[in-house]
């Protein structure tokens, strides 16, 4: 489980400079940006906040996100 205090301060690295970049915790395994829709996996309790990783999942519907997320390559 990701520390709730960490979840409060994390922001989408793609949006944070121009927008709020707020993230929602989904399925206890994903952080979804409210602004751009990028989806960042949480792997072994560590959020993978790489824009490239969020890009991989931007077109995937929230309901279709795999749990647990696949390993980051």
C-alpha positions in Angstrom: 0.0 0.0 0.0 1.3 3.4 -1.0 1.7 5.9 1.9 -1.4 8.2 1.9 0.8 11.2 2.6 2.8 10.4 -0.6 -0.4 10.2 -2.6 -1.4 13.7 -1.4 1.7 15.3 -2.8 2.2 13.2 -6.1 1.2 15.0 -9.3 1.2 14.0 -12.9 4.7 14.8 -14.2 3.2 15.7 -17.6 0.7 18.2 -16.4 2.1 19.7 -13.2 3.8 22.7 -14.8 0.6 24.0 -16.5 -2.2 22.4 -14.6 -2.9 20.9 -11.2 -2.0 17.4 -12.3 -4.1 15.8 -9.5 -4.2 12.0 -9.4 -6.9 9.6 -8.4 -6.1 6.2 -6.9 -7.9 3.6 -8.9 -8.1 -0.1 -8.1 -5.4 0.4 -5.4 -2.9 -0.2 -8.3 -3.1 2.9 -10.6 -2.8 6.7 -10.4 -4.9 8.4 -13.0 -4.4 12.0 -13.9 -7.6 14.1 -13.8 -6.2 16.5 -16.5 -4.7 14.3 -19.2 -5.9 10.8 -18.4 -2.5 9.3 -18.2 -2.4 6.2 -16.0 0.6 5.4 -13.8 1.0 1.9 -12.4 1.9 1.2 -8.8 4.3 -1.7 -8.8 5.3 -3.3 -5.5 3.9 -0.3 -3.6 6.0 2.1 -5.7 4.2 4.6 -8.1 6.0 4.5 -11.5 5.7 8.2 -12.4 7.4 8.2 -15.8 5.6 10.1 -18.5 6.5 7.3 -21.0 4.7 4.8 -18.7 1.6 6.9 -18.4 1.6 7.3 -22.2 1.3 3.5 -22.6 -2.0 3.5 -20.8 -3.6 6.8 -21.8 -6.0 5.1 -24.2 -7.0 2.3 -21.9 -10.3 2.7 -20.1 -10.1 2.7 -16.3 -12.2 -0.4 -16.1 -9.8 -2.3 -18.4 -6.7 -1.6 -16.4 -5.0 -4.8 -15.3 -4.6 -5.6 -11.6 -1.9 -6.0 -10.7 -0.2 -3.8 -13.2 2.4 -5.6 -15.5 6.0 -5.1 -14.6 7.6 -2.0 -16.0 10.0 -2.6 -18.8 
